Amino acid sequence: MYKLIEYKKRVLLAFLLLFTSSVLSTESSFEIAPNSFEQITTHVESIELHRQERWRLLLHAVTVPQINDPKFLLSEPKFDYKSELLATIEQLLSTENLTSDHHASCRFPARKYFIEQELAKHQINVSFPQANCTGLKTYIDYVPFEDLELVFASSDLNSATSMMGHIFLKVSGTSSRNNYVEHALSFYNEITSNNPVKLAYDGLISGMPGYFLVKPYQAVKHRYIAQEERNLWHYPIKADEYASQLLRLHLWELKDIDIRYLFQSYNCATLTLYILGLIEPAVLNKEDIWVTPIDVVKASQQANILDTPSVLLATNWGNMALPLSVPDQLQPDSSAYLAIGKRAQQTVLELGFLPASHKLEYDNRLNGYESELKMLDLSVLINVDEQSLKLKQLGLYSVTTLAMNPSKVFNASHFSVGIDSVYKSPESTDRYSNLQYYLKLNYGIGLSKRTLMSTVYTMLDMTLATNLSDSYFSLAPRVGMLAYVGDKNKVQFEISRVFNEINIGQHRTSLSSQWTHYLKGNKVVALKIATEQSTSFKEKSFMVSFDWLF
């Protein structure tokens, strides 16, 4: 009898423990059966899932939607974050098209994964209908994400969409066939016209067709390194399993989506920044009015998701024993500068800002050739003696390349358009009080030769200038040289002669020399001495400038 009572006690105790465990489990975890739309929406609304930064990034709509394709935004034309979340859940719960790639689970696997994982953090287990996603399975099998890298390709000034460089992702690992494979995942645009006016309209206003493509990395590397002679920086990306899987699935969601490419607001850099935000939303702290590829690298470094990079040099660099170390930090593409000195025996101060650019005097060695790109170049001139402030120039666009393609005969070129100041009376002793402004269009072409550490060139510039009261056409042949001295210095010399500036029949000769020193922390100091002379005047100038690159 005693043994029987003890046995019953043990059975009762076991039952109580089992019951208690079951109750506790029930209180801390919810199991939602398929097709429970009301239950799921109740839970996502309770945790305000639609307000999470990653949800907005999955929609590429941190502020406003950047992708408006109805195949991508399910709540169009009345889009908002909550409506899109509910529309996604509704389609994920649908039992139609479960055997085809058209089911929402196949089209939006990242959204599904995000909803499941975020609810699981609150002990809510969701079960959606299982779809047969053949295409998605093939992508997962053949495009492994064991290693993830951010890749920056140096600028290509021959391409309107690559003037600031290009940014893309590289993934690698062992495929389902046990082969090691590497892929490049990148956002490209399709240029449909050679008309510069239409190109500007499409690129800035209407948008160009954009495509997110997956390509074998070896082919992409060959194109950049061998064909276009552009250097590649590889930055390993640090991501946990959740973020890596979310990014992997989201890239699939961009397949077959109509994405409009806009130079200034939604380009390869913007899209890549949104994608990297899935790993660490803090990278979006760097989202400016205009995001460049270098901005993506800087934002990712500040968010601490990048490891130490490696640099793959272009083919033409392999034949050059360069006496410099390759830096692992890219040169920033925005700058502000201050210059002070003497011009026409007057003390002047010049202030300038370049939101997207690099100057000819900057360190261009890692581009493989000398170049200059200026966009929205604004500078003002302050006459300290007269206490006056005047606009010096507003350059809309300017590009210069020297020895970019050694195989071409005419391999030096310059093009610029913008508002520039000209002395109304060059012979006047009070020249800075007599500035007048012209809209200038300048084109130059010539020859250049690059050696190990220097470049020599000769060019003929042709300028067409106009304002409300006057127009003129001038010619200006020039000869110059640039050379690196050691690892931190650059010298420049140039002589030019301008014929028929502002229609006064005078010819002006200019001789300039400049020494530039590269400081730590992306700072540049320069000393420039110049002489200008015509039949009626002679002017000497001496300027010291300080540039801050950011």
N, C-alpha and C positions, 0 to 999 in steps of 0.2 A: 504494500500500500504506500509506504514512504517513497519508494522508488517511482511509483506511478505519479504521486503528487509532485515530486521533483521534476519529472519529465514534463508534466502539464505546465509547471511554472516556466520551464525553459522554452516550451512552445509558445506560451503566452508572451514571454519577454521578447522572443524573436519576432513575433507578430507585431508587438508594440513598436519595436525598433524599425521594422519594415514600414509600418504605417507612418511613423514620425518622419522617416526619411522621405517617404512619398509626398507627405504634406509639405515639407520644407522645399522639396524639389519643385512641387507645383507652385509654391509661392514665389520662387525665384526664377522660374523659366516658363515661357509660354510656347506651346507647340501649335502653330497655325496651319490648318489643313489647306490644301490647294483650293483655289477659287473663293477664299474668304476675303473678298475685296474690302468689306466694311471693317473687318478686324485689322487688316494690314494698314489701311488708311488711318484708322484711329490711332495706331501706335506711331506711325511716321509723323502724324500731326502732333502727337503728345511730346515728341522729342524735337519737333521743328526741324526735321531732316532737310527740308527745302531751303533752310537758311544756311546750311553748312557750305563752307568755301569750296570744298571738293565737288559738291553737287553743281555749283555754278561753273566750275572749271570743266566738268564733264559736258556741260552745255555750251562752253565757250561763250559765256555770258556773264562775266564778272560785273559789268555795269549794264551793257546792252548786248543783245545777241550779235555775234560776229558771223555766225553761220545761219542763214535764213531758209535753207532748203527744207521744205515740208517733210522730206524723208528723214530729216534729222530732228527737227522740232515738231513734236506730235501735237502740241497745243496751239499751233498757228491757226488762224491769225490773231488769236487773243492770248499771246504768250505771257506767262509769268512763271516764276520758279515753282510755285506750289501746283499750279495746273499741269505743268510739264511732268512733275513727279507723279501725280495721280494718273495722268494719261499713260505714263510708262508702266505703272503698276497694273493698270487695267489691261494693257496689251500683253504684259508678261503672264497674266493669269488666263489669257485666252487659250482655248483648246483647239482653235483653228490653225491650220498650217504647221502642226507639230512635226510633220515628216519632211518639211522643206526648210530652206535657209531663209524664208520670208518671215518666220516667226520672230517676235520681239526678242526672245532669248538669244537668237542667232544674230540679230541686227544690233542689239544693245547689251552685249554680255558684261560690259563694265558697269553700266547702270544697275543691272541685276546683281552683280557681285557687290557693288557699293551698298545697295539696300540691304542685302543679306548680312553683310559684315557689320554695318552700323547698327542694325537691329540686334544682332548677336551681342554687341557690346552692352546692351540693356537686357540681356537674357531673354530675347525674343527670337525664337527660331522660326524662320519662314520657309515654306515649301512651295515652289512654283512648279507648274507642269514641266515635264522633261521634254525638250524638243530635240530632234535629230539634226544637229548643225554640222553638216558635212564640210562646208567651206571653213568654218571656224576651227574644226578639228584638224583640217589640213594645215591651216596657218599655225596652230599651236605645235603640231608635229614637226613642221619644217622650218619654223622661225623661232629657234630657242632664245630665251632671254637670260641665260646664265650670267652673262656679263653685259653691262650696259654702259655706253660711253656717249659723251657729248662731243661732237666734232665740229671744229671751226675751219673753214677754208678761206684762205686769204683773198683779198679783193681781186676782182676782174673788171677793170675800167672799160673794157670793150662791151660789157653786158650791162644794160640798164638796171637789171634786177640784182646784180652781184657787185655793184660798185663799192658796197660796204662790206663785202665778204658774204659768206653763206654759212648757215648753221644747220646741222642735222643730227640725227641719232644713229648710232651704230650698235647693233646687238650681235651677240655671238654665243656659241655653245654647241652641244652635241644634239643632232637631230634624232628623230625616231628611228632612222636607219643607221644610227651609231656613227654618223659622219660629222666632223667638225665643220661648221658653216658660219659665215659672217654675212650680215645684211645691213644695208643702209636704209633708213626710213626718213623720208624728206618731203617737204612741201615745195612744189615747183609751180611755176605759172607758165601759161602758153601765150607768147606774144603773137598776136594775129595780124599785125600791121607794121609796116616800115615807115608809115607816115608819123613824123614826130608830134604833130598836133593831136592826132587820134591816139597815139601812144600815151601822151600826157593826160588826155581826157580819160582813157580807159584805166590808166594806172592810178589816177588820183580821184576820180569821181565815180565812174560806172563800175569799175573793177574788171579784172581780167580773169579768165578761167583758171582755176587753181586745182592742183591734184596732189593728193598725199599718196606717195608711191613707196613700195618695198622693192628694193633691187639688190642683187648680189654685190657685196661691198667691193670685191676685187675690181669689178668693172668701173665702179664709181671712183675708186682710188686711182686707177689708171688714167681716167679722164682728167682728174685734177692734177695729178703729179706729172704725168708724161705729156698729155695733150695741151692742157691749159697752163702748165708750169706754175701751179699754185701750191703753197705749203699747207699742210694739215696739222692742226693741233688736236690731240686726243685727250679728253678729260674723263677718266673713270668716274661713274656716277655712284654715289652711296645711297642705296635704297633698301628698306626692309621688305620682307616678303609681301606684305599687304600692298604697299605702294607700287612695288615692281609688277605685281599681278594686275593691279588696277590700270597701270599705264599700258601694260601689254594688251589687255582687252580693249582699252579705249582706242588704241591705234587701229584696231580692227573696225571699230565703229565709224572711222573716217573714210573707209573704203566706199567708193561709188557715191560720195556726197558732193554736191555742187558747192564748192568753196570759192568765194570771190577774193582774188588777190588784189590788195591795194598797197601801193608803195609806202604810204605814210601811216597806215593804221592797222593793216592786217597782212603781214608778209611772213616770210619763213621764220623770222625772229619772234614775231608775236605769237604765232601758232606754237612754236617750240616752247616759248615761255609758259603758255597755258598748260601744255603737256607736262612740263617739269613741275608745275604747281601741284600736280597730283601727288608728287613725291613730297614736296614741302611747299605749302601755300605761301610761305614767306618770300618766295622768289618773285611773287607779284608785287612786292613792295617797290620793285624797280620798274614797273610798267609806266613809262613816260608817254607823252603825246606821240613820240616817234621812237619805237624800239628798234635798235640795230642788232646784228648778230653779236657784236662785242658786248652790248648791254646784257644779252642773255648770259654770256660767260661771267660777267661781273656780278650779276644778280645771283647766279647759282653759287659763285664763290662766297658771296656775302651770306647766303643761306646755308653754307657749309654742307653742300651735297656733292661737291667735286673733290676728287683726290688729285695727287700730283700728276700733271700732264706729261705727255711725250710729244715730240714734234717730228713729223715726217716731212723731209725736205723734197722740193720738186727735183725732177731729173736733172735740170741744168745746174742745180746746186751741187749735185754729186760730183761734178767735175771741177769744183772750186774748193781749194783748201782755205776755208775762211778763217782769218785770225780773230774770231770773236766767238763767244759762247752764245748759244741760242737761248733766249730768255723763255721762261715758262709763263710769263705774264704778257698778255697782248697789250699793245699800245692803245689807250683809249681813243675814241673817235669824236670827242667833243672837246672844245678848248675855249678859254678866255685869255685875253692877253692885254698887257699894259706896256706902252713904250713911251720913253721920255728922251728928249734931246733937243738939238738945234737944227732948224731949217730956215733958210733965208735970213739968218742972223736973228731969228726969233725963237724963244723957248716954246716948244709945243709938247703936248701930251696926247697920246693916241690910245683909245680904249676900243677893244674889239671882242666880238663873241662869235664863235663858230659852233652851231649845234650839232653838225654832222660833217666831219671833215678830217683831213690831215694836210699839213703843209709840206712844201718841197724841202724845207729845211729840217723837217723832222727825220727821225731814223727810219728809213725805208728799206734797210738791208734785207729784212725778212720777206719783203715782197719780191725780191729778185730783180727789181728795176726801180728807177726813180719815178715818183708820181706825186700828184697833188690833186686833191678833191675838196672843193669848197661848196657848201650849200647854205644859202641864207647867211652870207658873210656880211655882218653889220659892224661898221667901225665909225667912230666919231673923232673929231679933231678939236682939241682944246688949245687955243692960243693963250698961253699963260700971261704974256706981256699985255695983250689986249683984253684979257678976261672974256674971251668969246668962245662959243661952242658951235661947231658946224658938223654936218654930216660929211664924212669923207667918202663912204661908198656903201651901197647895199647890193652885194653880189648875189644874184639869184642862183646861179650855177656856174661852176668853173672846174675844168678838168685839164690836167697836163700829164702827159706820159712821155718818158724818155727811155729809149732802148728797151721797150717792153717786148718787142718781137724782133730779135736781131736778124732774122731771115728776110725781113722787109727792107726795101731801099729807104722809103720815107717812114722811118720808125720813131719820129718825134712829132708830137701834135699838141695843140692847145685849142680849147674852145671855152668861151665864157659869154655870159649875158647878164646884164645888171645895170644899176645906176651908179655912175662914177663921177667924181668931181674933176674939173679941168680949170686951170688958171685962165681967167678971162683975158688978162693982159700979162703975158709971160715976162715982158720987160719991166713991169711995175715993181717998185721996191716994196709995195704993200700988197703982195700977191695973195696972202691968205684972207684978205678982206674982199677979194674979187673972184671967189670961186663961182663957177656955174656948173650946172648938172646936165648930164646927157645919159640917155639910154643907149648903152653900147652893146654891140654884137661883135665879138672878136673871134677870128679863126686863124690858127697858125699851123704850118706844116714844115717839116725839115728833116735833118739827118741827125743821128746820135750814135754814139759808140760807148759801150760799157766795158770797163776792165774790172779787175778784181775789186778795187776799192774806189774807183772814180768813174765819172761819166762826162763826156764832152758832147756838145751839141751845137747846131746852128739851125736857125728857124726864121721864117718870114711870117710876120703877123700882119693881118689885114683887118682893119677896124672900120665899121660903119656906125656912126653915132648921130643921134638926133635929139632935139628937144622942141619945144613949142615955137621957137624962133629961128632955129638954125640946124643945119646938118652938115656933116663932113665925112670924108673918106680918107684914111691915112694908111701908110705902109710903114713897117718897122722891122728891118732885118736885125737879128741879134745873134751873138755868139757867147757861149758860156761854158763853165765847167763846175762840177761838184765833186768833192773828194772827202772821204772819211780819214781822219787823222787819229790813229789809235782807236779806242773803243767808245770814247765819249765825246768826240768832237767831229764837226763837219765844217768845211769851208766852201764858199761859193764865190764865183767871179762871173760877171756878165757885162758886156758892152753892147749897146744898141743905138740905133739912129732912127728917129721918127721923122717921116716926111709928111708935111701938110696937116699938122694937128690944128684943129679949129679954124681951118681955112685962112690962115694968115700968111701962108707962103713961107713960113720959117721951117727950118730943119733943126731938130734938137738931138744932141748926142748925150747919152747917159752912160756912166761908168759906175758900177757898184761892186762892193765886196762885203762879205758877211762871214762872221765866225759864230758858230753855234755850239753850245756845250749842253750835254744832257745830264741833268741832275737826278738825284734819287727822288722817288715819289712822284714820277711822271711830271716833272717840271723841266722847263727849257729856258735857258738864258742866251741871248744873242746880242752881238755888237755889229752894227751895220754902218758903213761909211759909203757915201755916194756923192757923185758930182754930175751936175747937169749943165750943159752949155749950148747956147745958140749964138747967132750974130749979135743979139741985143742984150743978153743976160748970161750970168754965170752964177750958179748956186751950189753950195756945198752943204751937206747934211751929215749929222752924226746922231745916231739913235741907239739906245740900249733898251732891249725889250725883255719881258718876262712872260712866259706862257705857262699856264696851268692846264694840264690835260686831265679830263675826267670822263 
